[in-house]
């Protein structure tokens, strides 16, 4: 299969890459991206580099880890403000890796959730997850602040007792 000129898309080990019709530089990736198949992903992304932005439909990715992230970040790093790699509807595995590796995003790498279908569910799921994490973090901060206030009051009381003992002596 060929996409946008001379880009040859073949099926790799546990990895399927196919062209998205009507989008120059658009590919749909499904399957597992691991140390065995990441080489094929490198080839495809580098072949598509001149077709920026590269649009990747990632809803079908089953397994995605740190070694799978490297090609996306490397290609995305060659940006001057515009997106170089657009990842549409990342799978749960891919979102988890992105959230851990680049929680604040990455220059040249854009994440999109499109349509009213699975993308909308992903947006809602991410909103709920981030809200739960924020709520938990806020509770932890309040607990630490309360224990710090108690510790400060105890330290003041000990300090006052020591000052009183020193002045009495």
N, C-alpha and C positions, 0 to 999 in steps of 0.2 A: 504494500500500500504506500502511496506517496502523498505527501502533504506539501502544498506551497512550493512548487519547484522540485528540487532534487532531494527532499527529505524522505528517506526510506524508513517506513515504520514496520517493524517486524515484531512478532510475538516473542518475548523473552521467557526466561525460566520463571513461571508463576506471575508474569507481568504481561498485560495486554495494553497496547497503545494504538489508538485509532484516531483518524482525522475527524474533526468536527466540521461538518459541511457548512460552507458559507463563511467560515472564519479563517482568514489567513493566519497561520501560526497557532491555530486552535487544535488541541488534542484532548482526547478522553482517555484517562488512565484508569485501569482497574487491576485488581489482583494485589500481589505482595511486592513491595519494594524493599528489598533487603540486600545484604552484601553480595548475593549472587546475581541479582538483577539490576543493581544500581548502575552498573557500567552501561547498560542499554539506555537507561534514563539519561545519563550524561550525554551519550551520543545524540539522542533526539533533541534535548534542550540546546545543545551547542549547534546542531544543524538548524534549529528554528531561531537562533539568536537574531538573525537579520530581519525576522518577521515580528519585531516588537510592536505591541506587547504580545508576549506568548500567553495564550489563554489555555489554562489547564482545568478541565472538568475532573475533579478529584473525588466525586461522590462514591465511586466504585473501588477506592483503595481499601483493601482489607488490612494490610499490615504496613506500617510506616514508622521508621525509627530515625535515629540521629544520622545514620549513614545515608538515608534517603533524603534528608533535608539539605545536605551539602550541595548537590547540584542546583537546587532552587536558589539557595543563598548566593552561591558563586555567580550564577547568571544574573540574579537581581542586583548584585553589587555594582554592576556596570550601568549606573543610572545617573541622570542629571535632573532628577526631580520627577520625571514621568515614570509610571509603572513599567517595569520590564517584564515581570511575571505576574499574571493575574490568576489566582487560584479560586475557582468557583466551586462552591458547595463542598468544602473539604470534609472527608469522612471523619468519624469520631477519632480514629487512630491518628489521623493527620492533625486534627485540631489539638489533641492532647500533646503531641510532640511540639507543635508550634507554640502552644501555651507555656510549655516548660522552657523551650530553647530560646524563643524570642517573644517574651510576654508583652513587650511594648511595641511589637512590630519590627519591620526591617525595611530600610530604604530600598525602593524598587520592587518590593513584594507587596502585593495587595491581595486581600482576601475578600471575596464577594459571596453573598448568598443570594441566589436569583430565584425568581418565580414564587408562586404561592405554595408549591409542593414542599419537598424535603428541606429546601432552603429556609422557608419560614419556620419550620419546626426546629432547624438548627439555631436560628436566631433566638427563638424563644428559649430553647434549652440552654444556650450560652448565657442569656440574660438571667435566667433563674439560677444557674450555677454561680455566676459572678455575684449575684445578689446574696446567695447563701454564704459564699466565701467572705464577702464584705461584712455581712452580719456577724459571722464567727470572729473575724478579725477585730471588729468593733468591740465585741464582748470581751475578747482577750485583752484589749487595750484598757477597757474599763476596769477589769479585774486587776491588772498590773498597777493602774493608777491608784485604785483603792488600797492595795497592799503597800504601795509606796507611801501613801498618805499615813497609814497606820505606822509604818516603820519610821517615818519622819517624826511623828508625834512621840513614839517611844524614845527615839534618840534625843528629842528635846527634853523629855522628862528625865532621862538619865543625865543629860548635860546639866539640867537645873539642879538635880540632886548632888552632882559632883561639885558644882559651883558653891552650893550651900555648905557642903562638907568642907571644902577648902576654905571658905570664908569663916566658918566656925572654928577651924583649927588654928 
